[in-house]
């Protein structure tokens, strides 16, 4: 069976990434897929924007591509690879929360500087409970 995930949030390019710097066959380009695509071979797609004055197309963000819940998302792996490829000149920031269809199956992937951090909601709650127990014992 497995857990199916939906996504909330996005990663922003703090300095927009020109389309000319992205390989034309990048699987993260939404222009490679029909408009009615529900599931993609990657979890993240570039959010492209055209400057109305210059006509330059830039990637302004990385957004979840799937319009349907998916199993085994690789958000952290993908954003890490994209950060390695573009992050030095085009810093990435933000977070995406993956919400599973089972209780406690919530993970947030964040980018802080050049670091990708994965946090499971369940682990945070357990840590908070332990701290509360220590506080109660100490009083």
C-alpha positions in Angstrom: 0.0 0.0 0.0 2.1 2.9 1.2 1.5 6.5 2.0 0.3 9.0 -0.6 1.4 12.6 -0.3 0.1 16.0 -1.3 2.3 19.1 -1.1 2.0 22.6 0.3 4.5 25.5 -0.3 7.3 26.2 -2.7 10.9 27.2 -3.0 11.8 30.6 -4.4 14.8 31.6 -6.4 15.9 34.7 -4.6 17.6 35.8 -7.8 15.5 34.6 -10.8 17.1 31.9 -12.9 17.1 32.8 -16.7 15.6 30.1 -18.9 18.8 30.2 -21.0 20.8 28.7 -18.0 18.4 25.7 -17.8 19.1 22.8 -20.2 16.3 22.5 -22.7 15.7 18.8 -21.8 15.6 19.4 -18.0 12.7 17.2 -16.6 11.9 20.1 -14.3 10.7 22.3 -17.2 6.9 22.3 -17.3 7.0 23.2 -21.0 8.0 19.6 -21.7 4.7 18.2 -20.6 1.1 18.6 -21.9 -1.1 21.0 -19.8 -3.3 18.1 -18.6 -0.4 16.1 -17.0 -1.4 15.0 -13.5 1.8 13.1 -12.5 5.3 14.0 -13.6 8.6 12.0 -13.5 10.0 14.6 -11.1 8.4 16.2 -8.0 9.5 19.8 -8.6 8.9 22.0 -11.6 10.3 25.4 -12.4 7.7 28.1 -12.1 8.4 30.2 -15.2 7.6 33.9 -15.6 8.0 36.2 -18.6 9.2 39.8 -18.0 6.6 42.0 -19.8 9.2 44.6 -20.6 12.1 42.5 -21.9 10.4 39.3 -22.8 13.0 37.3 -20.8 11.7 34.1 -19.3 13.0 33.2 -15.8 12.4 30.5 -13.3 11.2 32.3 -10.1 10.4 29.3 -8.0 10.3 25.5 -7.7 6.8 24.2 -7.2 5.3 20.8 -6.6 4.4 19.5 -10.0 1.9 16.8 -9.1 -1.8 17.5 -9.2 -2.6 14.1 -7.6 -1.3 12.5 -4.5 2.0 10.5 -5.0 4.0 7.8 -3.2 7.6 8.1 -2.4 8.3 11.8 -3.2 11.9 12.9 -3.6 11.5 16.6 -2.8 14.7 16.8 -0.6 16.8 14.9 -3.2 15.6 17.1 -6.0 15.9 20.4 -4.3 19.4 19.4 -3.1 20.4 18.6 -6.7 18.9 21.9 -8.0 20.6 23.8 -5.2 23.9 22.3 -6.2 23.3 23.1 -9.9 22.0 26.7 -9.5 22.1 27.8 -5.9 25.6 29.5 -5.9 24.4 32.2 -8.4 20.6 31.9 -7.8 20.0 31.2 -4.1 16.9 29.1 -3.2 14.8 29.6 -0.1 11.5 28.3 1.2 9.9 25.1 2.2 7.4 22.4 1.1 5.3 20.4 3.5 4.5 16.9 2.4 1.2 15.8 3.9 0.6 12.0 4.0 -2.8 10.3 4.0 -1.9 8.5 7.3 -1.8 10.1 10.7 1.6 11.6 11.5 2.9 11.3 8.0 3.9 15.0 7.6 7.4 16.1 6.6 8.6 19.6 5.8 11.6 20.1 3.5 13.3 23.5 4.0 16.2 25.3 2.4 18.3 27.4 4.7 21.3 28.9 3.0 22.9 26.0 1.1 21.4 23.4 3.4 18.4 21.2 2.9 16.6 20.2 6.1 13.9 17.5 6.5 11.7 17.6 9.6 9.1 15.0 10.4 6.2 16.4 12.4 6.0 13.2 14.4 9.6 13.4 15.6 9.1 17.1 16.6 6.1 16.2 18.7 8.0 13.4 20.5 10.8 15.7 21.3 8.4 18.3 22.7 6.7 15.6 24.9 10.1 14.6 26.3 10.9 18.2 27.1 7.5 18.7 28.8 8.1 15.5 30.9 11.5 16.9 32.0 9.9 20.2 32.9 7.2 18.4 35.0 9.8 16.3 36.8 12.0 19.4 37.6 9.2 21.3 39.3 
